[in-house]
């Protein structure tokens, strides 16, 4: 009897049947998942996200690329409503452009094959094939941000999650269409939103004028690191959906090295990893870095399972991924993490101050004077 070939035990690939698979989840399960290449990767991503929900993982969405200008706030809002996203790390640009539609400022379909000199002369800014007005959209949104942050007391530095809560509260109070806003809905559902580079967007740019006139809004990026690490530290399991890559991807992934490398308090890496990207690993950039490479840094738990990268445009794959779990999974209780951030950070601080390994390592490498001045009192 011939010995079975261990490499030929997979599912037989048959001609794909479209009939009877008109619903998105059926199409993904019975067409994409039965196929190959990135169609099959998307099927695997849908299955993995479903398990993240079933196992009550704390799910982070990282958002890079121009997603909100093309309407991707909608799927994200639907996912937050169902309890399928617990916190978000986004580029500031995505949060800035999220504000336009909630105030009725125009963002319209345009074209990519245009004369950009002519667009500029007509006061139109272009994001590939999407058009935005300079005055009616951009400068109008600038005034929204400045109005939201002025006239408040800032007795201590705030995180970017606090800043976005301020903007979300303003949207819910003042905007004609708050239901359209990612920021407004995140505030309602207790979903904290962080920006890994707060100065790199029009939101950060709009804090310049108040500061030049003596009204500084004191953002503390280290507070962001502490809070996101504390969230990951206390989760039963951790999972991420990475749209694009960039700085938001790294800001989430670095929470694990912050625990084991900096605080000597390892939790063993993230449990689940999904990335939707067009970036390749061989250029050496962070956006294209694979989850297997992340394992070498202690950022994920397993190099060979519970992670999937779908190489395709996220404008296609992210709505399909969302629709799959929205139709397949029942809503789950929202974690309301924003209201728990203070307690999580305090517990991590308390444990760090009692961590003998951490203190011994610091004492070994610092001068006695420096160690005693900062750490000796603990």
C-alpha positions in Angstrom: 0.0 0.0 0.0 1.5 3.4 -1.0 2.4 5.6 1.8 0.2 8.7 2.1 1.9 12.0 1.0 1.7 14.4 4.0 1.7 17.4 1.7 -1.5 16.3 -0.1 -4.0 16.3 2.7 -5.6 19.7 2.0 -9.0 20.3 0.7 -9.5 19.5 -3.0 -9.8 22.7 -5.1 -12.9 22.3 -7.3 -14.4 24.8 -9.8 -15.8 27.6 -7.7 -19.6 27.7 -7.5 -21.1 31.2 -7.4 -24.7 30.1 -7.4 -26.3 30.0 -4.0 -23.5 32.2 -2.5 -25.1 35.6 -2.9 -24.5 36.7 0.7 -21.1 38.1 1.6 -20.3 35.5 4.3 -21.4 32.6 2.1 -19.3 34.0 -0.8 -16.2 34.3 1.4 -16.7 30.8 3.0 -17.6 28.9 -0.2 -15.8 30.8 -2.9 -12.8 32.8 -1.5 -11.9 30.3 1.2 -12.1 27.4 -1.3 -9.8 29.1 -3.7 -6.2 30.3 -3.4 -3.9 33.3 -3.2 -5.3 36.4 -1.5 -8.9 35.3 -1.9 -8.1 32.4 0.4 -6.1 34.7 2.8 -9.2 36.8 3.1 -11.2 33.7 4.0 -8.6 32.9 6.7 -8.8 36.5 8.0 -12.6 36.3 8.4 -12.3 33.0 10.2 -9.6 34.4 12.5 -11.6 37.6 13.3 -14.5 35.3 14.2 -12.4 33.4 16.7 -11.1 36.7 18.2 -14.7 37.6 18.9 -15.6 34.2 20.2 -12.7 34.1 22.6 -13.3 37.6 23.9 -10.0 39.0 22.7 -9.4 42.7 23.2 -9.4 43.9 19.6 -7.4 46.9 18.3 -7.9 48.4 14.9 -5.0 50.2 13.5 -5.8 52.6 10.7 -3.3 54.0 8.1 -3.9 55.3 4.6 -6.7 57.6 3.5 -9.6 55.4 4.8 -12.0 57.9 6.3 -12.0 60.2 3.2 -13.5 57.3 1.1 -16.2 56.6 3.7 -14.5 53.8 5.8 -15.8 55.4 9.0 -19.1 53.6 8.3 -17.9 50.0 8.6 -15.8 51.0 11.7 -18.8 52.5 13.4 -20.8 49.4 12.7 -18.1 47.2 14.2 -17.9 49.4 17.3 -21.7 49.3 17.8 -21.5 45.5 17.9 -18.6 45.4 20.3 -16.1 44.1 17.7 -13.5 46.9 18.1 -12.3 47.8 21.6 -9.7 50.5 20.9 -8.2 52.2 17.8 -4.8 53.6 16.8 -5.1 55.8 13.7 -3.2 58.4 11.8 -4.4 61.9 12.8 -5.3 62.4 9.1 -8.0 59.7 9.3 -9.5 61.4 12.3 -9.3 64.9 10.8 -11.1 63.8 7.6 -13.7 61.9 9.7 -14.9 65.3 10.9 -15.9 66.7 7.5 -19.1 64.9 6.8 -20.5 65.1 10.3 -20.6 68.9 9.9 -21.8 68.7 6.3 -18.5 69.8 4.7 -18.0 68.4 1.2 -15.9 65.4 0.4 -16.8 64.1 -3.1 -15.8 61.6 -5.7 -13.5 63.1 -8.3 -10.9 61.6 -10.5 -7.2 60.7 -10.6 -6.4 61.8 -14.1 -6.8 65.5 -13.6 -4.8 68.7 -13.9 -3.6 69.4 -10.3 -2.6 73.0 -11.2 -6.2 73.6 -12.2 -7.5 71.9 -9.1 -5.3 74.2 -7.0 -6.6 77.2 -8.8 -10.2 76.1 -8.0 -9.4 75.6 -4.3 -9.7 71.8 -4.5 -7.4 69.4 -2.7 -7.1 65.8 -4.1 -6.6 62.5 -2.3 -6.1 60.3 -5.3 -9.6 60.2 -6.8 -11.4 62.1 -3.9 -11.8 65.9 -3.9 -12.0 68.2 -0.9 -12.6 72.0 -0.8 -10.0 74.2 0.7 -12.3 76.7 2.3 -15.6 74.9 2.7 -14.0 71.7 4.0 -10.4 72.1 5.3 -10.5 75.6 6.9 -14.0 75.0 8.1 -12.9 71.8 9.9 -9.9 73.7 11.3 -12.2 76.0 13.1 -14.2 73.1 14.5 -11.0 71.7 16.1 -9.9 75.0 17.5 -13.3 75.7 19.0 -13.4 72.2 20.6 -10.1 72.6 22.4 -10.3 76.2 23.5 -11.9 77.4 26.7 -11.0 74.3 28.7 -8.7 73.7 31.7 -5.8 71.3 31.3 -4.5 70.8 34.9 -2.3 68.0 33.7 -1.0 66.6 30.4 -3.5 64.6 28.4 -3.2 61.6 26.2 -4.3 61.6 22.5 -7.3 59.4 23.7 -8.3 62.3 25.9 -7.9 64.8 23.0 -10.1 62.6 20.8 -12.7 62.3 23.5 -12.8 66.1 23.6 -13.4 66.2 19.9 -15.9 63.3 20.1 -17.9 65.1 22.8 -17.9 68.3 20.7 -19.2 66.3 17.6 -22.0 64.8 19.7 -23.0 68.1 21.1 -22.6 70.4 18.1 -22.5 68.5 14.8 -25.6 68.3 12.6 -24.8 64.6 11.8 -22.9 63.1 14.7 -24.0 59.6 13.7 -21.6 59.9 10.7 -18.5 60.4 12.9 -16.0 57.8 14.0 -14.9 60.1 16.7 -18.4 60.8 18.0 -19.4 57.1 18.0 -16.2 56.0 19.7 -16.9 58.5 22.5 -20.4 57.1 22.9 -19.2 53.6 23.1 -16.1 54.2 25.3 -13.6 53.2 22.6 -10.3 55.1 23.1 -8.6 56.3 20.0 -4.9 57.0 19.9 -2.6 58.7 17.4 0.9 57.5 17.4 2.2 60.8 15.8 -0.1 63.6 17.1 1.9 66.3 15.4 1.7 64.7 11.9 -1.8 65.8 10.9 -4.1 68.7 10.6 -5.4 68.0 14.1 -1.9 68.6 15.4 -1.5 71.6 13.1 -4.6 73.2 14.6 -3.0 73.2 18.1 -0.3 75.6 16.8 -2.5 78.7 16.8 -3.7 78.3 20.4 -0.1 77.7 21.6 1.3 80.7 19.8 -1.3 82.8 21.6 -0.5 81.3 25.1 -3.2 78.5 25.3 -1.1 75.3 25.2 -2.9 71.9 25.0 -0.5 69.7 26.8 -0.4 66.3 25.0 1.8 63.6 26.5 2.7 60.8 24.0 4.3 58.8 26.8 0.8 58.6 28.4 -0.4 57.0 25.2 2.4 54.3 25.5 1.4 53.6 29.1 -2.3 53.4 28.4 -2.1 51.2 25.4 0.4 48.9 27.1 -1.8 48.7 30.2 -4.8 47.7 28.0 -2.8 44.9 26.4 -1.4 43.8 29.7 -4.9 43.2 31.3 -6.5 41.6 28.3 -7.4 37.9 28.4 -6.2 37.7 24.8 -5.1 40.3 22.4 -5.8 40.7 18.7 -5.3 43.3 16.0 -6.7 44.2 12.6 -4.1 46.3 10.8 -5.4 48.4 7.9 -2.4 49.5 5.8 0.5 49.6 8.2 2.7 52.6 9.1 3.1 54.2 12.5 -0.2 52.9 13.9 0.9 49.3 13.2 4.1 49.7 15.1 2.5 51.6 18.0 0.2 48.7 18.7 2.9 46.0 18.1 5.4 47.8 20.4 3.1 47.2 23.5 4.5 43.7 23.9 8.2 44.8 23.9 7.3 47.6 26.3 6.1 44.8 28.6 9.0 42.3 28.3 11.9 44.5 27.1 11.3 47.7 29.2 9.2 46.6 32.2 10.3 43.0 32.6 6.6 42.1 32.7 6.1 39.9 29.7 2.7 38.5 28.6 4.2 36.5 25.7 3.2 38.4 22.6 -0.1 39.2 20.9 -2.4 36.3 20.2 -4.0 37.2 16.9 -2.8 39.3 13.9 -4.6 40.3 10.8 -3.1 42.7 8.3 -4.7 44.1 5.1 -1.9 45.7 3.1 -0.4 46.2 -0.3 3.2 46.5 1.1 5.8 43.8 0.5 8.3 42.6 3.1 11.4 42.7 0.9 11.7 46.5 0.9 12.5 46.4 4.6 9.7 48.8 5.7 7.6 48.4 8.7 4.3 48.4 6.8 5.4 45.2 4.9 7.0 43.5 7.9 5.4 40.0 8.3 4.0 38.6 11.6 6.7 36.0 11.4 9.3 38.8 11.7 7.3 40.3 14.5 7.7 37.0 16.4 11.5 37.5 16.5 10.8 40.8 18.4 8.4 39.1 20.9 5.5 41.0 19.4 3.3 38.0 18.6 2.8 34.7 20.4 3.0 32.2 17.5 5.0 32.7 14.2 3.1 29.9 12.3 -0.5 30.2 13.4 -3.2 32.7 14.3 -1.9 35.3 11.9 -2.7 36.2 8.3 -1.7 38.9 5.9 -4.1 39.7 3.0 -2.2 41.4 0.2 -4.8 43.6 -1.5 -6.3 47.1 -1.3 -8.0 47.6 2.1 -10.7 49.6 0.4 -11.9 46.2 -0.9 -10.9 43.8 1.9 -11.8 45.8 5.0 -15.6 46.2 4.2 -15.7 42.5 3.3 -14.1 41.5 6.5 -16.4 43.7 8.5 -19.5 42.5 6.7 -18.5 38.9 7.3 -18.4 39.2 11.1 -21.3 41.5 11.3 -23.5 38.9 9.6 -21.9 35.8 11.2 -21.4 36.9 14.8 -23.8 38.1 17.5 -23.1 41.4 19.2 -20.9 41.2 22.2 -20.7 43.4 25.3 -18.7 46.5 24.8 -15.6 46.7 27.0 -15.8 50.5 27.5 -12.1 50.8 27.8 -11.9 54.5 27.9 -13.5 54.6 31.4 -11.1 52.0 32.6 -7.8 53.5 31.4 -6.9 55.2 34.7 -7.3 52.0 36.8 -5.3 49.9 34.3 -2.4 52.4 34.2 -2.4 52.7 38.0 -2.1 48.9 38.4 0.7 48.7 35.8 2.5 51.5 37.6 2.1 49.8 41.0 3.4 46.5 39.8 6.4 48.2 38.0 7.4 49.9 41.2 7.4 46.5 43.0 9.1 44.6 40.1 12.4 43.3 41.6 13.8 42.3 38.2 13.1 45.7 36.7 14.7 47.6 39.7 17.7 45.2 39.8 18.4 45.8 36.1 18.2 49.6 36.5 20.4 49.5 39.6 23.0 47.5 37.7 23.3 49.9 34.8 22.7 53.3 36.4 25.0 55.2 38.7 23.9 55.1 42.4 23.2 58.8 42.3 20.8 58.5 39.3 19.2 55.4 40.6 18.6 56.7 44.0 17.2 60.1 42.7 14.5 58.4 40.7 14.0 54.8 41.6 15.4 54.5 45.1 12.4 55.9 46.9 10.3 53.0 45.6 
